[in-house]
Amino acid sequence: MPELPEVEVVRRGLTRWVSGRTVAEADVLHPRAVRRHLAGGGDFAARLKGRTVGPARRRGKYLWLPLDDPGFSVLGHLGMSGQLLVRPEDAPDEKHLRIRLRFADGQGTELRFVDQRTFGGLSLHDNTPDGLPDVIAHIARDPLDPAFDDAAFALALRAKRTTVKRALLDQSLISGVGNIYADEALWRGRLHYDRPTATLTRPRVAELLGHVRDVMNAALDVGGTSFDSLYVNVNGESGYFDRSLDAYGREDEPCRRCGTPMRRRPWMNRSSYYCPRCQRPPRTTA
């Protein structure tokens, strides 16, 4: 699933290519793509027609398009393989095209939602007073959000009484950090993924947040991380941060810091990659 840097790359592309345009027509080509819009595909298309799209916004891994009716927005969830692509109107349809938005300005491009595995989708939701779709109002701010409160996060982290990687993936504490970037930040911080959060001092938490931000900003600079053709930006281009990963996916390869072979361990139906020398496991786990 795309993580924060990948979704942010898509958000920037949508703001550039779609913001300010008025929807002339919405075509729903597969019902699963609008399953989160409980009123169905017909209602989705009818309510979008004639609406003008504002600059795309993001909270963690979720992105949405505000509409000129301030009461609701189009929420996008990319799932495992969802792509929001800006294409010429006369370009051939993608094999897994699910939703098409045509615009009324005559620029010759349209927005397409393509999803091979159909885990993602688009839906219309009422907004909170803060302008968030109501279904994601519970999601915490992400570490690249200027309003993210470092001190409050440190207090909540210690009070959670869990382990550090679980905390980084807890959307009620901090959003947008997924498995790949958590492993990368923990490697940079020399922290084992099972380190109890109660043992982290405030300076240690501040240092960890710095590593999280550094990893995400480095990924943003090169368009995100892509291990196959499923994640692309709005122009169909893949990210290149996978070439710079220090931990994730490097089982048995030498640690770039000390040369010790990296290890992989099963973790919550996923994998954790770490250096057994630089990131020593705790004596006890939370």
N, C-alpha and C positions, 0 to 999 in steps of 0.2 A: 504494500500500500504506500502511496506517496506520503512523504513526511513534510514537515513545515517548509523547508526550502523549496521543494518541488511545487507545493501548492502556491507559495509566494511567487514563484516564477510565472505560473499560470495566471495568478491575480494581476500581475503587472501587465501581462500580455492582453488580458481582457480589458483592463482600463485603457490601454492604448488603442485597441482595435474595435471595441464595442461601446464604450462609454459615450453617452449622448445620442445614441441611435435609437430609432423608434421601430418597434417590432411590427412588421406588416402581417406576418403569418407565422404560426408555430405548428409544426407537424410532429406528432408523436407516432413513431413507427414501431415501437415495442412497448407493451403495457408495463413491463417490469421497470422500465426506465423512469416511470412516474408513480411507482407503487407507494412512495411516501407521500404523494399528493392524494389524499384519501378520496377526494371528489372525482378522481379519474382524469384520463387524458383529455377528454372533450372539454372539461371545465378548465384544465390547465391551459389549453390552447386558447380558449375564449377569453380568459382573464388576462392573458399576456398580450393579445392583439391590441395594438394602438398605444401600448405603454412604452415610455422612454426609459432607457436603462442608464443608471448612474455609474460612477466609478466603482469598480469591484472592491469588496472588502473581505477581510479574512479574520478568523479567530482560530488559532491553532491550525488544524488540518482542514477546517471547514471554510469554504468561501461562498460569498453570495453577491448577487447583483441587486442593489437597491433600485426601486422603480419610482417613477414620478408620482405615483400614489404613495405617500409616505407610510401607509399602513401595512404594506407587505413587501416582501422581497423574494427573489428566486434563489433558493439555496441549492448549491451543488455539492454532491458527495462523489468523489472519484472512485471510491471502493478500491478494488484490486487492479483494475485495468481501465478505468474511465479516462477519457480524453476529451477536452474541450478544444476544438480546432476551428480556426478561422480559415475558410476555404473559398476560392472563387465559386460563384454560383453555378458555373458550367462544369466544375470539376466532377469526375465520376464519383458516385456514392461509395463510401467505404463499406466493406463487407458487413461490419457490425455497427452501422449507423443506427442510432436509436431515436434521436430527437434532432430536428432542424429548426433553426430560427432564421427567418428571412427578414430583411430590414427594408424600410421605406425610402431610404435616401439615395438609392441608385449608385452606391459605391461599388457594387459588383461582388461583394463578399457576404458570406453568411456564417453563422455560428452553428457548429455541429457537435453533438454529444455522441461519441463513439465509445462503445463498451463491449469488449469481447465476452467477458464473464458475467455481465449484467448484475454485478453486486452494487454498482453505483447508481446515480440517478439525479434528477432535478425535481424540485417541488416548490410550491408556493406556500409561504408561511406568514402569519401576522408578525409584526415587529414589536419588540419591547420599546419602552420610552427611550432607551439608549440606542435604538436602531438595529438591534440584533434580532434575527429570526427567533421566535420564542422557543423553538425546540433546542436551541443551543445556548440558551441564557445561562445554563448551569456550568458551561465550560469555562475554566479559568483562563486568564490572560496568558499569552505566551511570552517567553523571555526576550523577544525582539520588540514587544509592544512597549512604547515609551511610558505607558502607565503601569507597567509591571512593578509590583512592590517587592523588592528584594528582601527587606527586613521581615515583612509579613510572611513571605515564602519560607524564610529560615525558621521562624517560629512554628509555622504549620508543619514543616518537614519534621522537626524534632518531636512535635506532639503526636504525629501520625503513628509512631512506633512501628515502623516497617523497615524494609531494606532499601538501599539507595536506588537501585535500578527500578524497583517497583514504584518508588516515589516519583521518579522521573517520568514514568509512563502513566501516572495517575492524573487524569484529565481534570480532576477537581482541585489539584494542587498547582499544576503547571500544564499548559497545553502545547501541542505541536512537537513534543519530543518522542520519537519512535525508537524502535529497537536499534537501528543502525547508528543514529547519532548519539543515543545513550551510551552504547559501547565505545564510540569514539571519544566522547567527553570523559568517560570514566578512565579510559586508557591515559588520556592526557593528564588527568588528575591523580593517577596512580591509586585509584580506588577499586577495590573488588566489588563486583555487582551485588554481593550479599552482605556488604557492610551495613550494620544497623544504623539507621538515621539518627538515633539517640546519641550515638558516639561522635557525631559531626559537630564541631564548633562552628560558631558564626563565621569566622574567617575561612574555615574549610568550605562551608556552603557558598560563601561569596566567590571563592576560588573556583568551585565547581560550576557555578553559574557563568563565570567568565569563560570557562572552557566550552560550555554548551553554546554560548553566543559565538565564540570564535569558530567552532565547527560549523555552525549554521551559516554564518556569514561567509566562510570559505566556500561552502557548498553553493550559496547563492551566486558567488562570483563566477562560477563555472556552470550555472544552470541546473544544479541539483545532482542527485545520484541516480543512475540508470543502469540496471543489470540486464535489461532486455529491451525490446521495442515497445513495451506496453506503456512506459511513462515517457511522454513527450510534452513539450510546451505547446502553445497555441499555434505555432508554425510547424509543428511536427518534428522538432529537434530534440534530441536526447541530452541529458546532463552528463557531465564528465567527472564529477567528484569521486566516483568509484575508483578512479585511478590514483587517488590520493589517500585512500583509507588506511589508517594505521592499525586498526583492530578487526573490524568486521570482515568476515570472509577470509581471514588469513591464517586459518588453522595450519599448524606445523611449519609455518613460515617464520623466519627469525624476527623477533621483536625489533622494531627500528631503533629502540633506545638501548637495549642491553644484549640483544642477540639470542635470547632464550626462545625456543620454539613456542609460538602462540598456541593456546588451547581453545577448544570449543566445548561447551557443556550445554545439554538440554536445559531449557529454562522456560517455564510457562508456555509450553507448546511452541517455543521458538528456540533460538540459540543465543548463547552469550559467548563472546570472544574476549579473551583477556590474556595478559602475560602473567604466568605463575610467579615470576620473580618480582616484577614491578608492582603487581596488584595482588599482594598476598591475601589469601582468604582469611576472614576473621575467625577467631577461636570459637565464637558462638554466633548464631544468626538470630535475627528477630523473628 
